[in-house]
Amino acid sequence: MTSIQSAPHARGAAGGAARLPVVDALRGLALLGILLVNMTLFKSAPSIEHLAATAIDGPWDRAAAVLVKVLGEGKFIGLFSLLFGFGVATLAARRASYLRRLAALGAIGAAHLVLVWFGDILTTYALVGLVLLAFVGRRPRTLLATALGILGALSTVAVIGLGLLGLRATTGSSALVAAERDITAADATEAARLTALYRTGGWLDLVRERAETPGGLLFGLAFSLVVLSMMLLGVYAARTGLFTGDPAHRPRLRRLARVGIGAGLPLNLLVVVVQSAGGFFVVAGQILLMALAAPLLTVGLAAAGVMLYERRRAPWLEAAGRLALTNYLLQSVVFTTVYYSYGFGLYGRVGAATGAALAVVLYLAQLAASRWWLARFGAGPVERLLRRATYGGRR
């Protein structure tokens, strides 16, 4: 579940700042990760059980689910959050424009949430963006300390929770076992209800369900502190010039890549192992993933991506990144049509491996279509709408 913001670093969009193509390229790459992760939610009902990738039936589907969990889940919502913070670092100084942009983003997200897909994250970005406004004028060191403090506190909660769960075997807590059993049963019942609804209900039935039970918004808000932390890191990167290609930043980028990938990959693998225990281990493991394992790998991949881009530009990724908001929404439209009852009705009938393959096919099509569209129209349709809402007829 994720989102996307068109960078305001085009000339004239943020007080004359020059657009950084590397940021567009990172957005373009992240679109694939976003789609692979969201595919799980497009094709079947969310459940606690399936947060544990090893619980997926079938060797190919299980392998695909583990790969997405380790390399994708939490990393690309984190990357887009980071890039959101990077993009608004200068725009937020123009408070009125920034607030209009957030209002427009929230309106687009609300329409997406109710009319198309429950997994929208744009509304969460709009709400967290309001909180971000209180931080953008702070010193870079303060931004970094705040972000790391939030993530550190959440990681500590996750580790303590896992430790307490580990003691269950020695304490023999029957109350905890009973609570796990009850929650798992309720979760399975809800997943069955949603599967039946999305297989047989009409479009208006699904709209009513999403309007009455905005589960995606609640999930996004549950991890709003993580989103805020990554946005703060993005503002920090913008304020320190970390992505500008300045040779002085290369040693820091190398360290971030080594530490982020070197520590992040093992931690994400550890989450898979922890969640394979089932029950409350799945929930505690998910907090550890979102607060520590995923942010570490996100930062490492972002740093590595910037260094690779310095060696070789990626115009296909840049084009997709410049149309990131349009591409994100289009992914929802395409795959809700593929899976929901008013389309091809494949909800709950497609495995993780097939879903990943379909995601790659659409992503490749979006890469080609984005270059074609930009060559003829210069901006994406939703990006143009967002810009007009932000600046009126002046841009």
Summary of the structure (lengths in Angstrom):
residues: 395
radius of gyration: 20.6
end to end distance: 30.7
largest distance: 67.2
contacts: 1403
relative contact order: 0.19
helix: 79%
strand: 0%
